[in-house]
């Protein structure tokens, strides 16, 4: 199917109200199908089947887009084709993202001598498509607090990641500051702001999407927010030890232009064990730095692309189809990578001052016709 421009994709009825989140970009039929099934669910209500379906749909989408091209026509009526490039299917594209990421760390290391590592984990009772707005709200409140406390806005490098449940958590580094606040105090502080987000959720989301919500949508989201607030307060009652979004704070130490942990993250050793077992490519050394830790899903994505390309090369060189099938079956599709595709989530984000500036490409006076396979193009224009 051709990808089309869709303004309102996610539609759910909540207590008689139709909740509409505008999504103004091209989406595929595969994405629309899985988004309507999963995005409105909280991670706590996702079944193993949901995660498997997400992963398989993602794999189907990747296979389909590899066969597609962008079709343009110039002033002389000549057609031009450009490969359909995505971060999930193109090795060069991902290596460019890695280069930009490494540049950001280089700039941060040159300019700052102090930094704080922070992880925030949202409770799994918030619907998937609401979680990113809740996290964005909390992150902006942290930035506002630090700006007031230190007199400047600390630049950042962060990555949003899915947990095993597919609930969102964010690993972030804030540069130029020695601390945020006491962990217990920070937990209660995050809890207050998350409750504030639910109380006026429609207006907060409207600001996040640059006011691209109607009053009807704001009212619907406000009603949903009040429902989520009740759910959140019940969650707190059922978990007496829970005082707010789970978090981890750690000061980073700079030694010889390299950053080290003052205290290792809770899941660091487990992740390191898994990494050494699998002997991942594009990773060297027996331990990982904060920079390596933040980019792990970007690297995992690159490894997936390399593996897929290897299978394709084997097939092209005459390897038997059954060998290819067995190699594909031995590797289960990854729902965590599919999570990035489903949520339209970046592998990382950096402050503007750390971004790599590239020379703008020369614009071509071509008219965009659509996205299709070469066979579809031949059938349409034959």
N, C-alpha and C positions, 0 to 999 in steps of 0.2 A: 504494500500500500504506500502511496505517496504521503510524505509528511505534510501536514497542513498547519496553518497558524490557528491556534486555539486560544481564545481569551479566557473562558471559564471551563476548566476541566473537572475539578473536583466538585461533585454535588452530593450533599448528604442532607437528610432530613433530621433535624435535631429538635425534638419537642414541637413539631409542627412548623419549624422554621427551616428554610432552605439556606444552607451555609455555602457561600460561593467564595472561593479564593481565586482571584485572577492570576492566571499564569500566562504571560504574554511571550511565548516562544513556540517554536515548532516542536511538536511532540509526535511520536510514532504511535501506530495502532497498538503495538506491544506495550508501550509505556502507559497509554490511556487505559488499557485493559487491566493491568496490574495495579495502577494507581487507584482506580475505583474500587478494587477489592481490598487493598491493604492500607492505604494512607490514612483512612479515617479511623483505623483501629489503634488502640494503645498497645505497646509491646507486650504488656502482661496478658493480652488476649490473643496473641499470635500463636497459632498452632505450628508444629513442625511442618505440616503440609503447606502452610502459608509461606514459610521460609523457603521450602523446596520449590514451590511454584514461582516465587520471586526469582530465585536463582536460575531456574530453567527458562523463564521468560526472558531474562537478561541475556542468557546464552543465545536464545533464538534471535533476539534483536541484534546481537553482535554479528551473527552469521549473515543476517539480512543486509545490514549496512555495509558490510565488506563488499557486497556486490553492487552498491549504488554509487552514482556519481552526481555531481552538480552539473546542470546543463545551462549554458549561457549562449546568447546570440549577440554578435557585434553589429556595428552599423552597416556592414556589407552583407549581412544575412548569413554569415558563416557561424557554424556551431562550434562551441568550445566546451571541453569536459574537464572537470577537476575532481580528483578523488574525494570521496566522502571521508573526511578525516575526523576522528573522535579520539578523546583521551583514553578510551577503552580498547581501541583497535589499532592505533598507529604508534609504533615504537619511537619514531622521530619526534612526534608530538609530545610524548611523555618525557623524553630526554630533554626537550626544551623546558618543560615544567621543572624538571630536576635542576637544570642549569639556573633557572630563575630562583628556585628555592635556595640553592647553594650561594648565589649572589646575595640574597637577602641576609643569610647568616654571616657572610663575609662583611657586609656593611655594618650589621649590628655589632659584630665583634670589634671592628675598627673604631666604632663611635662610642661604645659603652663598656663599662667595667663591672657593672652590677646588673643582676637580673633575678626575677622570681618566676619559678615554674608553678603553674596552677592547673588543677584538673577539677572540672565541675561535672557531676553526673546527675541527670534529671531522673526523677522517679518514673517507673515504667507504666504509670496509669494515665499519662498524657498522650493523646493521639499523635501518631507520627508526624502528621502535617502541621501540628501545632508546636511540636517540640522545638523546631528550629527558630520559631518566633520567640518562644520563651527564653531560649538560650541567648538569642540576640539581645533581648531586653535586659537580661542579667549582665551580659558582657558590657553593654553600654552604661549600666549603672556602676559597674566596677570602674570603668574608665572615668566616669564623672566624679566618683569618690576620690580616685587617685589624683585627678586634676585639681580638685579642691585641696587635697592633703599636701601634695608636693608642688603645686603651682605650675605643673605642665602635664600634658597627656602622654604617658609612656607609650612608645611604639611597641608593636607586638608582632609575633609570629605564632599562629595557632593552627590546630587541625581538629576538625570535628570527626569523631569516630563512632561506630556502632559497637555496643556491647554484644555479648552473645544473644541477649534477648532482642537486639536491634534497637535498644533504647540509646538515645544520644548522650555522649559525653564529650567534653572539649578539653584538650590539652593545649595550654597556651603559655608562652613566655612573654613577660612584660619587662622591657629593658629600661635601665636607668634608675631603678628603685631597689632598695634593700629588703623591703617587706611590704605586705599588704595589711594584714592585721592578725591577731590571734586566731587560731583555727576554730575554736569553739565560738568565738565572737563572729567569725566569718560565716559559719554555718547558720547561726541565727539571723544574721544580716541577709544572707541569700534567701532564707525562708520568708522573711518579711517582704522582700521584693517579689518573690514568686507569687505570694498571696496577692500583692498589689497588682501584679500582671493579670491574674485571673479576674479580679474585681472589675477591671476596665479593659478586658482583653481586646475588644473590637477597636477601640481607639488606639491602643498600643500597636496592634498589627497594622492599622491604617498608616501610622507614622513609619513603620518599617517598610511598607511597600510604596512609599512616597505618595500617600494620600489617594492611591488608586482603589478606593473602596467606596461604594455608595452608602448612604445612610441606612438603607435596608440591610446591607451586609454587615455594617457595624453593629446594628441592633441585634442581628442574629448571632454574631460572634460574642457580643456581650452576654447574651443569654446562655450560650454554650460555655462561656467563661465562668458564669455563676454555677453552672452544673459541675464543671471541672473543679471548682473551688470546694464544693461539697464532697466530691470524690477524694480530693487531696486531703481534706481534714479527716475523713474517715480512714484514709491510708495512714495518717499520722497516729490515729487512735489505735489502730491494729498493730502498729510498730512503735511501742513506747520509747525505744531507744533512738528512733529517728527524730531529729530536731530540725532538719532542713536538708536541702540538696547535698548529697555526699560530695566531699571535696578533699583535695590534697594540696598542701602548700609546701614549697621547698625552695630554698635559696640556691642559686647556681653560682659556682665559684669559677672565676676565670683564671686559667693557668697557661702561660705561654701561648696566648691567643686561641686557647681551646676552653670550652665550657665543660665543667664536671658537676655532678650532683653533690650537694651537701648531704642529702639523705635520698636513697634510691626510692623510686615510686613503688607502691605495693605490689604491682603485677610485673615489675621489671624482671625479676629472676625467672618467673614462669615464661615470660616472653622470650628471654634469652635462651632458655632450654629448648623451646620449640624452634627457635631460629637456627640453633646449632644442629638440631636433628635434621632439619630440612636442607641445611647448607644452601641457603638462598644466595642467588647471584646478586651482584651490585651491592654487596655488603662485605666488608673486610674487617678483620680483627675479632678478638674474643669477647669484646664488650661493646656496648653501643652508647654513644654520646646522646645528650638531649636532642641534638639535631637529627641523629639517626632515628631516635624514638618517635619524633614527631612525623617523620616522613615514611613511616613503615608501610602504610597502606598505598602510598604512591609507588613505593618500590614493589610491593606485592602486585599491584596492577601491572607494572612493567614486566614482572616475571611471567604473569599470565599471558601477556601479549607475546612474549618471546616463545613461550611454550606452544601457543596456538600457531605461531608462524613456523615453528619447527615441524609441527604435525603437517602443515600445508606443504612445506618443502619436501618432507618425506614422501608425501603422496605424489607430488609433482615429479619426484625422482624415480617413481615406480614402486614405492613401498605398497604392499598389499593393503586393500581396504580393511580387511579384518584386523590387521595390525594397528591400523589407525583407530578403528573402533574400540579395540581393547585398551589402547592408551587413553582414549577419551573417557572410557568408562571407569578407569582406575582413578581418575581425578574427579572428585565431586565438584559441581559448580559452587561458587562461593557466594552465599547470601550477603556477606558483609560488603563485598565489592558491589553487588547489585544494589545495596542500600544507598551507595553514593549516586548511582544512576536514578534510582527511584526518587530520591530527595532532591535531585539536582544540586548536590552538595559538592563543593570544591574539596580537593585533597588537602589543601592548606590555604591560609590567607596571611598576607603580610601588610604592614602599614605602608602607605605611599612612599615614605622616605627610603624604604628598603627595596623598592621595585626596580627591576632592570629596565632601563629605557632603551627601546629599540627604534631604529629608524623606520618611519612609516613607509609602507610599500606604495609604489606608484599605482594610482587608481586607474582602472581600465573602464572604458565606456562600453561595458557589456550589460545586457539586460538579462536578469535571472529568469529562467523558464521553469525550473523545477528540479526535484530530486527523483531519480529513477535509475533503473538498471539499463545497461546498454541495449538489452533485448527489448525492454519496454519502449525505449527511445526509437528503436528500429521499427517496432510494430506501429507506434503512433505516427511516425513520419513516412512510413512506406506507402 
